[in-house]
Amino acid sequence: MLISTLSNGQPLTPSLQDEPLVPWWSYTKTVLAATALTLVRDGQLDLDTALPGNVFTLRQLLRHEAGLADYGELPEYHAAVANHEPAWPTEEVMQRLDGHRLRYRPGVGWKYSNIGFMLVAKLIERVLDLPLEEAVSRQVLLPLGISAVRFATERSELQGEYPGNALNYDPHWVYHGLLIGPISQAALFLDRLLAGALLPSNLLEEMQSTRMLGGPLSGRPWVTPGYALGLMRGSIEGGLTLAGHTGRGPGSVVAVYRCAVGDTAACCAVFSPDSDEGGIEALVVQQIREALATVL
């Protein structure tokens, strides 16, 4: 297990020497959302105008409100991943899923959709006329001082020196792209992003505008879970609000969250060769509570 904790931007635990690059799984969505919001900041996109050729908006894509399905509902997808098969071409996954058919009217429902973030990634490439890796690096990683982070394109990139690694997985199964990087850089990215180092205050507020998703989740620390723009965001016991993202893939889980109380903030990232999202989130909550102990 790898853990990185920051308090007001300063590491509470020493950084690992020669940290391994680990898969960030769906935490990649937070990075993509931040990238898309820089295009809103720069006047190249609008949050609430229907995207060309579609009836949904960028805000609805980023908050999983666009009406799109998710390939995770296909049994044959899970079978193919379990059999270590190569990823299907994008056209094939969309055909198998009937992915262009909306499941509900945009804005009136909610359904977690990797397809939605695949469209966000393609939108970023189209607007900037750049490959996704170059676009993300230029727009968000370099401005926030984040290094040694890249998109995985080969199975061998997911077979590095990290705990519990025994992965034979085609990273192209993550259709919006799969970032890999040190866990300390995942914490640093979120901390600097939510501290206001990239987006103006109005857009940072928009990024954290949250759709609430019901009551407590069994086995997980959320009292009122919700989803914002590329951020899982909700309250935990004691009235604290956390924002970040959990991600899970074959063989591991990652969770990266930040909590601010007044002028004090703590951020924690955990990577584990485990499948227990709730347990990893509980560890993040524990680390954040300890980091904020003097102000709670």
KEVEXMAR-583457 format. One record per residue (C-alpha): x, y, z. Coordinates in Angstrom, 1 decimal, always signed. Layout:
<atoms>
+--------+--------+--------+
!     px !     py !     pz !
+--------+--------+--------+
!      X !      Y !      Z !
...
+--------+--------+--------+
</atoms>
This chain:
<atoms>
+--------+--------+--------+
!     px !     py !     pz !
+--------+--------+--------+
!   +0.0 !   +0.0 !   +0.0 !
!   +1.2 !   +3.5 !   -0.9 !
!   +0.0 !   +6.6 !   +1.0 !
!   +0.7 !  +10.3 !   +0.5 !
!   -0.7 !  +12.9 !   +2.8 !
!   -0.4 !  +16.7 !   +2.6 !
!   -1.4 !  +19.4 !   +5.1 !
!   -1.7 !  +22.9 !   +3.7 !
!   +0.4 !  +21.7 !   +0.8 !
!   +3.2 !  +20.2 !   +2.9 !
!   +3.9 !  +16.4 !   +3.1 !
!   +3.2 !  +14.9 !   +6.5 !
!   +5.0 !  +11.7 !   +5.5 !
!   +8.3 !  +11.5 !   +3.7 !
!   +8.0 !  +11.0 !   +0.0 !
!   +9.0 !   +7.5 !   -1.2 !
!  +12.3 !   +7.4 !   -3.0 !
!  +11.9 !   +6.4 !   -6.6 !
!   +8.2 !   +6.1 !   -6.3 !
!   +6.6 !   +3.6 !   -8.7 !
!   +4.1 !   +4.8 !  -11.3 !
!   +0.7 !   +3.3 !  -10.4 !
!   -2.5 !   +3.4 !  -12.3 !
!   -4.8 !   +6.3 !  -11.4 !
!   -7.9 !   +4.5 !  -12.8 !
!  -10.9 !   +6.8 !  -12.5 !
!   -9.0 !   +9.5 !  -10.7 !
!   -8.0 !  +10.3 !  -14.4 !
!  -11.6 !  +11.8 !  -14.7 !
!  -10.7 !  +14.6 !  -12.3 !
!   -7.6 !  +15.5 !  -14.4 !
!   -9.7 !  +15.4 !  -17.6 !
!  -12.4 !  +17.6 !  -15.9 !
!   -9.8 !  +20.1 !  -14.9 !
!   -8.4 !  +20.2 !  -18.4 !
!  -11.9 !  +20.8 !  -19.9 !
!  -12.5 !  +23.6 !  -17.4 !
!   -9.3 !  +25.3 !  -18.5 !
!  -10.9 !  +25.5 !  -22.0 !
!  -14.0 !  +27.1 !  -20.4 !
!  -11.6 !  +29.5 !  -18.6 !
!  -10.0 !  +30.4 !  -21.9 !
!  -13.3 !  +30.9 !  -23.7 !
!  -12.9 !  +27.9 !  -26.0 !
!  -15.8 !  +25.9 !  -24.4 !
!  -19.0 !  +26.8 !  -22.6 !
!  -20.3 !  +24.7 !  -19.7 !
!  -24.0 !  +25.0 !  -20.5 !
!  -24.3 !  +25.2 !  -24.3 !
!  -25.2 !  +22.0 !  -26.0 !
!  -22.1 !  +20.5 !  -27.6 !
!  -22.0 !  +20.3 !  -31.4 !
!  -24.1 !  +17.5 !  -32.8 !
!  -25.4 !  +16.6 !  -29.3 !
!  -28.3 !  +17.6 !  -26.9 !
!  -26.1 !  +17.5 !  -23.8 !
!  -23.7 !  +20.0 !  -22.4 !
!  -20.2 !  +19.8 !  -21.0 !
!  -21.5 !  +20.3 !  -17.5 !
!  -23.8 !  +17.3 !  -18.0 !
!  -20.9 !  +15.1 !  -19.3 !
!  -18.6 !  +16.1 !  -16.4 !
!  -21.4 !  +15.4 !  -13.8 !
!  -22.6 !  +12.1 !  -15.4 !
!  -26.0 !  +13.7 !  -16.2 !
!  -25.8 !  +13.4 !  -20.0 !
!  -28.0 !  +10.4 !  -20.3 !
!  -25.3 !   +8.1 !  -21.6 !
!  -24.8 !   +4.4 !  -20.8 !
!  -21.6 !   +2.8 !  -19.5 !
!  -19.8 !   -0.2 !  -20.9 !
!  -19.4 !   -1.6 !  -17.4 !
!  -23.0 !   -2.9 !  -17.8 !
!  -21.9 !   -5.3 !  -20.6 !
!  -21.1 !   -8.9 !  -19.3 !
!  -18.9 !   -9.5 !  -22.3 !
!  -16.8 !   -6.5 !  -21.4 !
!  -16.0 !   -8.0 !  -18.0 !
!  -15.3 !  -11.4 !  -19.6 !
!  -12.9 !   -9.9 !  -22.1 !
!  -11.0 !   -8.1 !  -19.4 !
!  -10.8 !  -11.2 !  -17.2 !
!   -9.5 !  -13.1 !  -20.2 !
!   -6.7 !  -10.5 !  -20.8 !
!   -8.0 !   -9.8 !  -24.3 !
!   -7.0 !   -6.6 !  -26.2 !
!   -9.5 !   -3.7 !  -25.9 !
!  -12.2 !   -3.4 !  -28.5 !
!  -12.0 !   -0.5 !  -31.0 !
!  -14.1 !   +2.5 !  -29.9 !
!  -16.6 !   +1.9 !  -32.7 !
!  -17.1 !   -1.7 !  -31.5 !
!  -17.7 !   -0.8 !  -27.8 !
!  -20.3 !   +1.8 !  -28.9 !
!  -22.0 !   -0.7 !  -31.2 !
!  -22.2 !   -3.4 !  -28.5 !
!  -23.5 !   -0.9 !  -26.0 !
!  -25.8 !   +1.0 !  -28.4 !
!  -23.8 !   +3.8 !  -26.9 !
!  -25.3 !   +6.7 !  -28.9 !
!  -28.8 !   +6.0 !  -27.5 !
!  -29.6 !   +8.2 !  -24.5 !
!  -31.0 !   +6.3 !  -21.5 !
!  -32.7 !   +9.4 !  -20.1 !
!  -33.2 !  +13.1 !  -21.0 !
!  -29.9 !  +15.0 !  -20.2 !
!  -30.0 !  +16.8 !  -16.9 !
!  -33.0 !  +14.9 !  -15.3 !
!  -31.2 !  +11.7 !  -14.3 !
!  -27.8 !  +10.5 !  -13.2 !
!  -25.7 !   +7.5 !  -14.3 !
!  -22.0 !   +7.0 !  -14.0 !
!  -20.6 !   +6.8 !  -17.5 !
!  -17.1 !   +6.1 !  -18.7 !
!  -18.5 !   +6.8 !  -22.2 !
!  -19.2 !  +10.4 !  -21.1 !
!  -15.6 !  +11.0 !  -20.2 !
!  -14.4 !   +9.3 !  -23.4 !
!  -16.3 !  +12.0 !  -25.1 !
!  -14.7 !  +14.7 !  -22.9 !
!  -11.3 !  +13.3 !  -23.8 !
!  -12.1 !  +13.5 !  -27.5 !
!  -13.6 !  +17.0 !  -27.1 !
!  -10.3 !  +18.2 !  -25.5 !
!   -8.3 !  +16.8 !  -28.4 !
!  -10.6 !  +18.4 !  -31.0 !
!  -10.7 !  +21.8 !  -29.4 !
!   -6.9 !  +22.0 !  -28.9 !
!   -6.0 !  +20.0 !  -32.0 !
!   -3.5 !  +18.1 !  -29.9 !
!   -3.1 !  +14.4 !  -28.7 !
!   -4.7 !  +14.0 !  -25.3 !
!   -1.4 !  +13.5 !  -23.5 !
!   +0.1 !  +16.7 !  -24.9 !
!   -3.2 !  +18.6 !  -24.2 !
!   -3.4 !  +17.5 !  -20.5 !
!   +0.3 !  +18.1 !  -19.9 !
!   +0.1 !  +21.6 !  -21.4 !
!   -3.2 !  +22.7 !  -19.8 !
!   -3.0 !  +21.2 !  -16.3 !
!   +0.0 !  +19.0 !  -15.4 !
!   +2.8 !  +21.5 !  -16.2 !
!   +1.0 !  +24.5 !  -14.8 !
!   +0.5 !  +22.7 !  -11.5 !
!   +4.1 !  +21.5 !  -11.3 !
!   +3.2 !  +17.8 !  -11.8 !
!   +5.8 !  +15.6 !  -13.3 !
!   +6.4 !  +11.9 !  -14.1 !
!   +2.7 !  +11.4 !  -15.0 !
!   +1.6 !  +10.1 !  -18.4 !
!   -1.1 !   +8.1 !  -20.2 !
!   -0.4 !   +4.3 !  -20.3 !
!   -0.5 !   +2.8 !  -23.8 !
!   +1.1 !   -0.6 !  -23.3 !
!   +0.4 !   -3.5 !  -20.9 !
!   +4.1 !   -3.4 !  -19.8 !
!   +3.5 !   +0.1 !  -18.3 !
!   +1.2 !   -1.5 !  -15.8 !
!   +3.7 !   -4.1 !  -14.7 !
!   +5.9 !   -1.9 !  -12.7 !
!   +7.4 !   -2.2 !   -9.2 !
!   +4.4 !   -1.6 !   -7.0 !
!   +2.6 !   -3.6 !   -4.3 !
!   +0.6 !   -6.6 !   -5.4 !
!   +1.4 !   -6.1 !   -9.1 !
!   +0.5 !   -9.0 !  -11.3 !
!   -1.4 !   -7.2 !  -14.0 !
!   -1.9 !   -8.3 !  -17.6 !
!   -4.2 !   -5.6 !  -18.7 !
!   -4.6 !   -3.5 !  -21.9 !
!   -4.8 !   +0.1 !  -20.8 !
!   -7.0 !   +0.9 !  -23.8 !
!   -9.9 !   -0.7 !  -22.0 !
!  -10.1 !   +2.6 !  -20.2 !
!  -11.6 !   +4.5 !  -23.1 !
!  -11.1 !   +8.0 !  -21.7 !
!   -7.4 !   +7.2 !  -21.1 !
!   -5.5 !   +5.8 !  -18.1 !
!   -3.0 !   +8.1 !  -16.3 !
!   -0.2 !   +6.5 !  -14.4 !
!   +2.0 !   +8.3 !  -12.0 !
!   +3.4 !   +8.5 !   -8.4 !
!   +0.7 !   +8.5 !   -5.7 !
!   +2.3 !  +11.6 !   -4.2 !
!   +1.7 !  +13.4 !   -7.5 !
!   -1.9 !  +12.5 !   -7.4 !
!   -2.3 !  +14.1 !   -4.0 !
!   -0.3 !  +17.2 !   -5.1 !
!   -2.4 !  +17.6 !   -8.2 !
!   -5.7 !  +17.6 !   -6.3 !
!   -4.4 !  +19.9 !   -3.5 !
!   -3.1 !  +22.5 !   -5.9 !
!   -6.1 !  +22.3 !   -8.1 !
!   -8.6 !  +22.8 !   -5.3 !
!   -6.4 !  +25.4 !   -3.6 !
!   -7.0 !  +27.6 !   -6.7 !
!   -3.7 !  +27.3 !   -8.5 !
!   -5.3 !  +26.6 !  -11.9 !
!   -8.8 !  +27.9 !  -12.2 !
!  -10.4 !  +31.2 !  -11.3 !
!  -12.6 !  +31.2 !   -8.2 !
!  -15.9 !  +31.2 !  -10.1 !
!  -14.9 !  +28.1 !  -12.2 !
!  -13.5 !  +26.3 !   -9.1 !
!  -16.9 !  +26.9 !   -7.5 !
!  -18.6 !  +25.5 !  -10.6 !
!  -16.3 !  +22.4 !  -10.5 !
!  -17.5 !  +21.7 !   -7.0 !
!  -21.2 !  +22.3 !   -7.6 !
!  -22.6 !  +18.9 !   -6.6 !
!  -25.5 !  +16.7 !   -7.5 !
!  -26.4 !  +14.8 !   -4.3 !
!  -27.0 !  +11.1 !   -4.7 !
!  -29.0 !   +9.9 !   -1.7 !
!  -28.1 !   +8.8 !   +1.8 !
!  -25.3 !   +6.8 !   +3.4 !
!  -23.5 !   +4.1 !   +1.4 !
!  -23.1 !   +0.7 !   +3.1 !
!  -19.5 !   -0.1 !   +3.8 !
!  -18.3 !   +3.3 !   +2.7 !
!  -17.7 !   +6.5 !   +4.8 !
!  -20.1 !   +8.8 !   +2.9 !
!  -23.1 !  +10.2 !   +4.8 !
!  -24.3 !  +12.2 !   +1.8 !
!  -22.5 !  +11.1 !   -1.3 !
!  -22.6 !  +13.3 !   -4.4 !
!  -20.9 !  +14.0 !   -7.7 !
!  -19.6 !  +17.3 !   -9.0 !
!  -17.6 !  +18.1 !  -12.2 !
!  -15.2 !  +15.2 !  -12.4 !
!  -15.2 !  +15.0 !   -8.6 !
!  -16.8 !  +12.7 !   -6.1 !
!  -17.9 !  +15.1 !   -3.4 !
!  -19.9 !  +14.6 !   -0.2 !
!  -20.0 !  +14.7 !   +3.5 !
!  -18.6 !  +12.3 !   +6.1 !
!  -19.3 !  +11.8 !   +9.8 !
!  -18.7 !  +15.0 !  +11.7 !
!  -19.9 !  +17.3 !   +8.9 !
!  -16.7 !  +17.4 !   +6.9 !
!  -16.8 !  +17.6 !   +3.2 !
!  -14.4 !  +15.7 !   +1.0 !
!  -13.8 !  +16.1 !   -2.7 !
!  -11.7 !  +13.9 !   -5.0 !
!  -12.1 !  +10.6 !   -6.7 !
!  -11.9 !   +6.9 !   -6.1 !
!  -10.9 !   +4.5 !   -8.9 !
!  -10.7 !   +0.8 !   -9.2 !
!   -9.3 !   -1.5 !  -11.9 !
!   -8.1 !   -5.1 !  -12.1 !
!   -5.8 !   -5.7 !   -9.1 !
!   -5.9 !   -2.3 !   -7.3 !
!   -7.8 !   +0.7 !   -6.0 !
!   -6.8 !   +4.4 !   -5.7 !
!   -8.5 !   +7.1 !   -3.7 !
!   -7.5 !  +10.8 !   -3.6 !
!   -9.4 !  +13.3 !   -1.5 !
!   -9.0 !  +16.8 !   +0.0 !
!  -10.8 !  +18.5 !   +2.9 !
!  -10.7 !  +22.1 !   +3.9 !
!  -11.6 !  +23.5 !   +7.3 !
!  -11.3 !  +27.3 !   +7.4 !
!   -7.8 !  +28.1 !   +6.2 !
!   -6.5 !  +24.6 !   +6.8 !
!   -6.6 !  +21.8 !   +4.3 !
!   -5.5 !  +18.2 !   +4.2 !
!   -5.2 !  +16.0 !   +1.1 !
!   -4.5 !  +12.3 !   +1.0 !
!   -3.9 !   +9.7 !   -1.7 !
!   -3.9 !   +6.0 !   -1.2 !
!   -3.1 !   +3.2 !   -3.6 !
!   -3.6 !   -0.4 !   -2.6 !
!   -3.6 !   -3.9 !   -4.3 !
!   -7.1 !   -4.4 !   -3.1 !
!  -10.7 !   -4.3 !   -4.3 !
!  -12.2 !   -2.7 !   -1.2 !
!  -13.1 !   +0.8 !   -2.2 !
!  -14.8 !   +1.4 !   +1.2 !
!  -11.7 !   +0.3 !   +3.2 !
!   -9.4 !   +2.5 !   +1.2 !
!  -11.7 !   +5.5 !   +1.5 !
!  -11.9 !   +4.9 !   +5.3 !
!   -8.1 !   +5.0 !   +5.4 !
!   -8.1 !   +8.3 !   +3.5 !
!  -10.7 !   +9.7 !   +6.0 !
!   -8.5 !   +8.6 !   +8.9 !
!   -5.4 !  +10.3 !   +7.5 !
!   -7.3 !  +13.5 !   +6.8 !
!   -8.8 !  +13.6 !  +10.2 !
!   -5.3 !  +13.2 !  +11.8 !
!   -3.9 !  +15.9 !   +9.6 !
!   -6.7 !  +18.3 !  +10.6 !
!   -6.7 !  +17.3 !  +14.3 !
!   -5.6 !  +20.7 !  +15.5 !
!   -8.6 !  +22.5 !  +13.9 !
!  -11.3 !  +19.9 !  +14.5 !
+--------+--------+--------+
</atoms>
